Amino acid sequence: MGSHAPRQRPGWAIFDVPKIIWAVFILLGCIATIPPAVIYYARTAPKVEPRIHLIQNMDNQPRLNAQQTSNQFRDNRAMRQPVAGTVARGAMVDDTHLWLGTVDGAFATTFPDSITVDHALLERGRERYDIYCLPCHGVSGIGDGPVHKKAMNLLENGTNGTTWVQPRNLHEDAVLEQSPGQIFHTVSNGMNNMAGYSAQIPVHDRWAIVAWVEALQVSRNAPPEHVPGADDFKQVVRTAADAEALSEPAADPAAHDHGGGAQ
């Protein structure tokens, strides 16, 4: 019998690949894992430096560090003074009476020590009230301002929905019982449908409005003994009424009898 070469199976030919080829495959596989690993690290690891922005848009704005100079301002100083009216972080907490209208967590029953309730404050309060409060609450504070009247006209015409809540009457018992601190809190932060005005009205002007609201309330409910000249006014009214009664012509009995006889 003659000798012959051993028969090879086709499926085993892959194992006959040279080792150098296997090394190349392994190296390429390791290299292919680098981009995912870098992406994972970039997305999860915290970094001090900002991210790379190919399209900046407005993400990174130019700025000036402390004590730097800048030709943008006339005095060449990069550090600027606070805007007028800026409140320091600790100031509001230190004086809650002034800034929040509260004392020891409760609404203040008095005006802050830094607020002097005088004629000048009332005039300022009336001016600010006319600008910010009168459109809804009206001149006298009964809730009949032009905004309310316009809303009622639109409601009657069917062009303003089906409901409208009238602004609060500042002379109601529920409002009369409120302390100055609570009124200040409402002016600052709002209540129900009313928005707060702390962003539009400075704190001292808000207290001036509180003073004017209380003046409106007193004007409608002040006892006579607290109103200078009230007794003289009563006397004038009484005299005018008596004079009007005396000026009326008296009925003529004879004319009445004459009319009756003619019938």
VENFENCOR-V47586 format. One record per residue. N is the residue number from 0. PHI is phi in radians with two decimals (NA if undefined). OMEGA is omega in radians with two decimals (NA if undefined). D_LAST is the distance of its C-alpha to the last C-alpha in whole Angstrom. Layout:
n=(N:N)
phi=(PHI:PHI)
omega=(OMEGA:OMEGA)
d_last=(D_LAST:D_LAST)
This chain:
n=(0:1:2:3:4:5:6:7:8:9:10:11:12:13:14:15:16:17:18:19:20:21:22:23:24:25:26:27:28:29:30:31:32:33:34:35:36:37:38:39:40:41:42:43:44:45:46:47:48:49:50:51:52:53:54:55:56:57:58:59:60:61:62:63:64:65:66:67:68:69:70:71:72:73:74:75:76:77:78:79:80:81:82:83:84:85:86:87:88:89:90:91:92:93:94:95:96:97:98:99:100:101:102:103:104:105:106:107:108:109:110:111:112:113:114:115:116:117:118:119:120:121:122:123:124:125:126:127:128:129:130:131:132:133:134:135:136:137:138:139:140:141:142:143:144:145:146:147:148:149:150:151:152:153:154:155:156:157:158:159:160:161:162:163:164:165:166:167:168:169:170:171:172:173:174:175:176:177:178:179:180:181:182:183:184:185:186:187:188:189:190:191:192:193:194:195:196:197:198:199:200:201:202:203:204:205:206:207:208:209:210:211:212:213:214:215:216:217:218:219:220:221:222:223:224:225:226:227:228:229:230:231:232:233:234:235:236:237:238:239:240:241:242:243:244:245:246:247:248:249:250:251:252:253:254:255:256:257:258:259:260:261:262)
phi=(NA:-1.43:-1.44:-2.55:-1.20:-1.11:-1.39:-1.71:-1.48:-1.07:-1.20:-1.66:-1.21:-1.13:-1.32:-1.60:-1.18:-1.07:-1.11:-1.11:-1.18:-1.06:-1.11:-1.14:-1.04:-1.13:-1.11:-1.13:-1.11:-1.16:-1.13:-1.15:-1.43:-1.20:-1.00:-1.04:-1.16:-1.16:-1.12:-1.09:-1.16:-1.16:-1.52:-1.97:-1.41:-1.21:-2.40:-1.48:-1.33:-1.20:-1.16:-1.38:-2.00:-1.22:-1.95:-1.23:0.90:-2.12:-1.24:-2.09:-1.74:-1.17:-2.50:-2.06:-1.44:-1.07:1.21:-1.44:-1.69:-2.64:-1.47:-1.26:-1.97:-1.15:-1.54:1.06:-1.81:-1.35:-1.47:-1.92:-1.24:-1.06:-1.10:-0.98:1.64:-1.17:-1.83:-1.15:-1.04:-1.43:-1.17:-1.16:-1.25:-1.21:-2.18:-1.20:-1.07:-1.33:-1.57:-2.04:1.33:-2.19:-2.33:0.98:1.46:-2.01:-1.09:-1.21:-1.69:-2.34:-1.41:-1.04:-1.10:-1.41:-1.87:-1.74:-1.43:-2.43:-1.11:-1.13:-1.15:-1.14:-1.13:-1.13:-1.11:-1.10:-1.11:-1.19:-1.08:-1.10:-1.43:-1.78:-1.88:-1.00:-0.94:-1.80:-1.50:1.49:-1.10:-1.65:1.55:-1.63:1.50:-2.02:-1.23:-1.07:-1.12:-1.11:-1.12:-1.12:-1.12:-1.17:-1.12:-1.15:-1.14:-1.17:-1.48:1.34:-1.91:-2.32:1.32:-2.12:-2.35:-2.72:-1.72:-1.16:-0.99:-1.14:-1.40:-1.27:-1.83:-1.19:-1.06:-1.11:-1.50:-1.07:-1.40:-1.30:-1.40:-0.97:-1.13:-1.24:-1.11:-1.07:-1.10:-1.18:-1.07:-1.34:-1.95:1.45:-2.81:0.94:-1.44:-1.50:-1.45:-1.38:-2.11:-1.14:-1.37:-1.68:-1.99:-1.06:-1.09:-1.18:-1.23:-1.16:-1.19:-1.12:-1.12:-1.03:-1.09:-1.24:-1.06:-1.17:-1.14:-1.09:-1.15:-1.16:-1.12:-1.74:-2.32:-1.28:-1.20:-1.00:-1.20:-1.66:-1.90:-1.05:1.41:-1.11:-1.15:-1.12:-1.13:-1.05:-1.13:-1.11:-1.11:-1.13:-1.11:-1.13:-1.17:-1.13:-1.13:-1.17:-1.16:-1.24:-1.39:-1.27:-1.19:-1.36:-1.19:-1.65:-1.06:-1.12:-1.12:-1.18:-1.20:-1.11:-1.15:-1.24:-1.27:-1.28:-1.21)
omega=(-3.11:3.10:3.11:-3.09:3.12:-3.11:-3.12:3.08:-3.11:-3.06:-3.12:-3.08:-3.11:-3.13:3.13:3.12:-3.13:-3.09:-3.13:3.11:3.09:3.13:3.12:3.13:-3.13:3.13:3.13:3.09:3.10:3.12:-3.12:3.12:-3.09:-3.14:3.09:-3.14:3.12:3.13:3.13:3.13:-3.12:-3.09:-3.04:-3.05:3.08:-3.10:3.10:-3.10:3.10:3.13:3.08:3.14:3.08:3.07:-2.98:-3.00:3.11:-3.08:-3.11:-3.12:3.05:-3.10:3.13:3.12:3.12:3.10:3.08:3.05:3.14:3.09:3.10:-3.10:-3.04:-3.14:3.10:3.11:3.08:3.14:-3.06:3.05:3.12:3.10:3.14:-3.12:3.12:-3.12:3.08:-3.08:-3.11:-3.06:-3.11:-3.13:-3.09:-3.10:3.13:3.12:-3.10:-2.96:-3.09:-3.09:-3.12:3.04:-3.11:3.07:3.13:3.13:-3.11:3.12:-3.14:3.04:3.12:3.14:-3.12:3.13:3.10:-3.13:3.14:-3.10:-3.14:3.12:3.12:3.11:3.09:3.12:3.10:-3.14:3.14:3.09:-3.13:-3.11:-2.97:-2.99:-3.07:-3.12:3.13:-3.01:3.11:-3.09:-3.08:3.08:-3.11:3.07:-3.10:-3.11:-3.11:3.09:3.12:-3.13:3.10:3.13:3.12:3.08:3.11:3.12:3.13:3.12:3.13:-3.12:-3.10:3.12:-3.07:-3.09:3.03:3.13:-3.13:3.07:-3.03:3.00:-3.06:-3.14:3.06:-3.12:-3.13:3.12:3.12:-3.12:-3.10:3.11:3.09:3.14:3.13:3.08:3.09:3.13:3.13:3.11:-3.07:-2.98:3.14:3.11:-3.14:-3.12:-3.12:3.09:3.09:-3.08:-3.13:-3.14:-3.08:-3.01:3.08:-3.00:-3.12:3.09:3.08:3.07:3.07:3.08:3.09:3.13:-3.13:3.08:3.11:3.08:3.07:3.14:3.13:-3.09:-3.12:-3.05:-3.09:3.04:-3.08:-3.09:3.11:-3.12:3.13:3.11:-3.12:-3.14:3.10:3.13:3.10:-3.13:3.12:3.14:-3.13:3.13:3.13:3.14:3.12:-3.14:3.12:3.13:-3.14:-3.09:3.14:3.14:-3.14:3.14:-3.11:-3.13:-3.11:3.11:-3.13:3.13:-3.14:3.13:-3.11:-3.13:-3.11:-3.10:NA)
d_last=(174:172:170:166:164:161:158:155:151:149:146:148:148:145:147:150:148:149:148:147:144:143:143:141:138:138:137:135:133:133:132:129:127:127:124:122:123:122:119:118:119:117:114:114:116:114:115:115:115:112:112:114:111:112:109:107:104:102:104:106:104:106:106:107:109:108:110:110:110:107:107:103:102:102:104:106:105:105:103:100:97:95:91:89:87:90:90:93:94:94:91:88:90:91:87:85:82:82:83:81:79:81:83:85:84:80:77:77:75:75:76:80:82:82:79:77:73:72:69:72:72:68:68:71:69:66:68:70:67:65:68:69:66:62:63:62:61:58:58:57:59:56:58:56:58:59:61:59:56:58:60:56:55:59:58:55:56:59:62:63:64:62:62:61:62:59:61:62:59:61:58:59:60:63:64:63:66:68:71:72:75:73:71:74:76:73:72:76:77:73:72:70:69:70:73:75:75:79:80:78:77:79:80:78:75:74:74:72:70:70:69:66:65:65:63:60:60:60:57:55:56:57:56:55:58:60:58:59:56:53:52:51:49:47:47:46:43:42:41:40:37:37:36:34:32:32:31:28:25:23:19:18:16:15:13:11:10:9:7:6:5:4:0)
